[in-house]
Amino acid sequence: MLKDIALALIPIFFAVDAFGLLPMYISFTETLSRLEKRDLIYQSILTALILAVGFIFLGRAIFNLLGITVEDFMIAGGTILFTLAIIDLLSSTKERRMPDRDLGAVPLGTPLIAGPAVLTSSLIITTQYGLVATVVSVMVNILFAGVIFALAGVLIRILGGAGAKALSKVTSLFLAAIGVMMIRKGILAIIAGMQASA
């Protein structure tokens, strides 16, 4: 069991990519107070946990019921990320992006922490390492992302105000690129599926 958990932790670790999400977290929260950031972390981790663990148990059934494919999910998630990035790049203040109360659920909780990569990886490793190992690995990695977010203040103090703003704009470009990548992969997967069935 411990070996299965250890093996399951690895793909989920890269799927969550907590360190890669840190610049985006800083970008989203640079204008928030310490208390607001704490609440945001709780909200994002809770959202990600509920979505990811729930998806492990119900994902295939829900997708089949609604006629949704993983490719559809990737395109929708990519569109959300791209839209948020464009709004951020074109606005001068973070408050114009979206209400602070929503940031924890979308986009931090999903599709950033518990996005298509985590959800699809979870479905795959469930068949390889079992349900328990998959659930444990997902929970550990999502909680680890919360710890990384909680330590973001140290980096902000190192960067300073100007550095944080510059990083915010740069990471918005990466966010837009990630959104485009998700949309592209979703479209290519749909095309590949159509060609295979033709």
C-alpha positions as CSV (number, residue, x, y, z in Angstrom):
1,M,0.0,0.0,0.0
2,L,2.8,2.5,0.9
3,K,4.6,1.7,-2.3
4,D,1.4,2.3,-4.3
5,I,0.9,5.6,-2.5
6,A,4.5,6.6,-3.2
7,L,4.2,5.8,-6.9
8,A,0.9,7.6,-7.2
9,L,2.3,10.7,-5.5
10,I,4.8,11.3,-8.4
11,P,2.4,11.9,-11.3
12,I,0.0,13.9,-9.2
13,F,2.9,16.1,-7.9
14,F,3.7,17.1,-11.4
15,A,0.1,17.5,-12.4
16,V,-0.6,19.9,-9.5
17,D,2.7,21.7,-10.0
18,A,2.6,23.7,-6.8
19,F,5.8,25.6,-7.4
20,G,4.7,26.5,-10.9
21,L,1.4,27.9,-9.5
22,L,3.2,30.1,-6.9
23,P,3.9,33.0,-9.3
24,M,0.2,33.0,-10.4
25,Y,-0.9,32.9,-6.7
26,I,1.3,36.0,-6.1
27,S,-0.2,37.7,-9.1
28,F,-3.7,37.1,-8.0
29,T,-3.2,38.1,-4.3
30,E,-0.7,41.0,-4.3
31,T,-3.5,43.5,-3.3
32,L,-5.1,41.3,-0.6
33,S,-4.6,41.5,3.1
34,R,-3.0,38.8,5.1
35,L,-6.4,37.6,6.4
36,E,-7.9,37.6,2.9
37,K,-4.9,35.6,1.6
38,R,-5.4,33.0,4.4
39,D,-9.1,32.7,3.6
40,L,-8.3,32.5,-0.1
41,I,-5.9,29.6,0.5
42,Y,-8.5,27.7,2.6
43,Q,-11.1,28.3,-0.1
44,S,-8.8,27.2,-3.0
45,I,-7.6,24.0,-1.2
46,L,-11.1,23.1,-0.1
47,T,-12.4,23.6,-3.7
48,A,-9.6,21.6,-5.2
49,L,-10.0,18.8,-2.7
50,I,-13.7,18.5,-3.1
51,L,-13.5,18.6,-6.9
52,A,-10.5,16.2,-7.2
53,V,-11.6,13.6,-4.7
54,G,-15.2,13.8,-6.0
55,F,-14.0,13.5,-9.5
56,I,-12.1,10.3,-8.7
57,F,-15.4,8.7,-7.5
58,L,-17.9,10.3,-9.9
59,G,-15.9,11.7,-12.8
60,R,-16.5,9.0,-15.4
61,A,-20.2,8.7,-14.6
62,I,-20.8,12.4,-14.7
63,F,-19.0,12.9,-18.0
64,N,-20.9,10.0,-19.5
65,L,-24.2,11.3,-18.1
66,L,-23.7,14.8,-19.5
67,G,-21.9,13.8,-22.7
68,I,-18.8,15.8,-21.6
69,T,-15.4,14.6,-22.6
70,V,-12.0,15.4,-21.0
71,E,-11.2,17.4,-24.1
72,D,-14.3,19.6,-23.5
73,F,-13.1,20.1,-20.0
74,M,-9.6,21.2,-21.2
75,I,-11.0,23.7,-23.6
76,A,-13.4,25.2,-21.0
77,G,-10.6,25.5,-18.4
78,G,-8.2,26.9,-20.9
79,T,-10.7,29.6,-22.0
80,I,-11.2,30.6,-18.4
81,L,-7.5,31.0,-17.8
82,F,-6.9,32.9,-21.0
83,T,-9.8,35.3,-20.3
84,L,-8.5,36.0,-16.8
85,A,-5.0,36.7,-18.1
86,I,-6.2,39.1,-20.8
87,I,-8.3,41.0,-18.2
88,D,-5.2,41.3,-15.9
89,L,-2.9,42.4,-18.7
90,L,-5.3,45.1,-19.9
91,S,-6.3,46.4,-16.4
92,S,-4.2,48.5,-14.0
93,T,-5.5,47.1,-10.8
94,K,-6.2,43.6,-9.6
95,E,-9.6,44.5,-8.2
96,R,-10.9,44.8,-11.8
97,R,-10.2,41.2,-12.5
98,M,-12.9,39.6,-10.5
99,P,-14.4,39.7,-7.0
100,D,-11.9,38.6,-4.3
101,R,-14.3,36.1,-2.9
102,D,-14.3,34.1,-6.2
103,L,-10.5,33.8,-6.6
104,G,-10.2,30.8,-4.3
105,A,-12.7,28.7,-6.1
106,V,-11.9,30.0,-9.7
107,P,-9.2,30.0,-10.9
108,L,-7.1,28.9,-8.0
109,G,-9.1,25.9,-6.8
110,T,-10.0,25.0,-10.4
111,P,-8.6,24.9,-13.0
112,L,-5.2,25.8,-11.6
113,I,-4.8,23.4,-8.7
114,A,-7.4,20.8,-9.6
115,G,-7.3,21.2,-13.3
116,P,-7.6,18.8,-16.3
117,A,-4.1,17.4,-15.7
118,V,-4.9,16.4,-12.1
119,L,-8.4,15.0,-12.9
120,T,-7.2,13.0,-15.9
121,S,-4.1,11.8,-14.1
122,S,-6.3,10.7,-11.2
123,L,-8.5,8.6,-13.4
124,I,-5.5,6.9,-15.0
125,I,-3.6,6.1,-11.8
126,T,-6.7,4.8,-10.1
127,T,-6.5,1.8,-12.4
128,Q,-2.8,1.4,-11.8
129,Y,-2.4,1.9,-8.0
130,G,-5.9,1.6,-6.6
131,L,-8.5,4.0,-5.2
132,V,-7.0,4.5,-1.8
133,A,-3.5,5.3,-3.1
134,T,-5.0,7.8,-5.6
135,V,-7.1,9.6,-3.1
136,V,-4.2,9.9,-0.6
137,S,-1.8,11.1,-3.3
138,V,-4.2,13.8,-4.5
139,M,-5.0,15.0,-1.0
140,V,-1.3,15.2,0.0
141,N,-0.3,17.1,-3.2
142,I,-3.2,19.6,-2.9
143,L,-2.4,20.3,0.7
144,F,1.3,20.8,-0.2
145,A,0.1,23.4,-2.7
146,G,-1.6,25.2,0.2
147,V,1.6,25.2,2.2
148,I,3.5,26.6,-0.7
149,F,0.9,29.4,-1.1
150,A,1.1,30.2,2.6
151,L,4.9,30.7,2.3
152,A,4.5,33.1,-0.7
153,G,4.8,36.1,1.6
154,V,8.5,35.5,2.0
155,L,9.0,35.8,-1.7
156,I,6.9,39.0,-1.9
157,R,9.1,40.6,0.8
158,I,12.2,39.6,-1.2
159,L,10.8,41.0,-4.5
160,G,9.3,44.2,-3.1
161,G,6.3,46.1,-4.5
162,A,7.7,46.8,-7.9
163,G,9.1,43.3,-8.4
164,A,5.7,41.8,-7.4
165,K,3.9,44.0,-10.0
166,A,6.4,43.1,-12.7
167,L,6.1,39.4,-11.8
168,S,2.3,39.8,-11.9
169,K,2.3,40.9,-15.5
170,V,4.9,38.3,-16.6
171,T,2.9,35.5,-15.0
172,S,-0.2,36.8,-16.7
173,L,1.5,36.1,-20.0
174,F,2.3,32.6,-18.8
175,L,-1.3,32.2,-17.7
176,A,-2.5,33.1,-21.1
177,A,-0.1,30.7,-22.7
178,I,-1.2,27.9,-20.4
179,G,-4.8,28.6,-21.3
180,V,-4.0,28.5,-25.1
181,M,-2.1,25.2,-24.5
182,M,-5.1,23.6,-22.8
183,I,-7.4,24.8,-25.6
184,R,-5.0,23.5,-28.2
185,K,-4.6,20.1,-26.6
186,G,-8.3,19.8,-26.2
187,I,-8.9,20.6,-29.9
188,L,-6.1,18.4,-31.1
189,A,-7.5,15.5,-29.0
190,I,-11.0,16.0,-30.5
191,I,-9.5,16.0,-34.0
192,A,-7.5,12.9,-33.3
193,G,-10.6,11.2,-32.0
194,M,-12.6,12.1,-35.1
195,Q,-9.9,10.9,-37.4
196,A,-9.6,7.6,-35.5
197,S,-13.4,7.0,-35.7
198,A,-13.5,8.0,-39.4
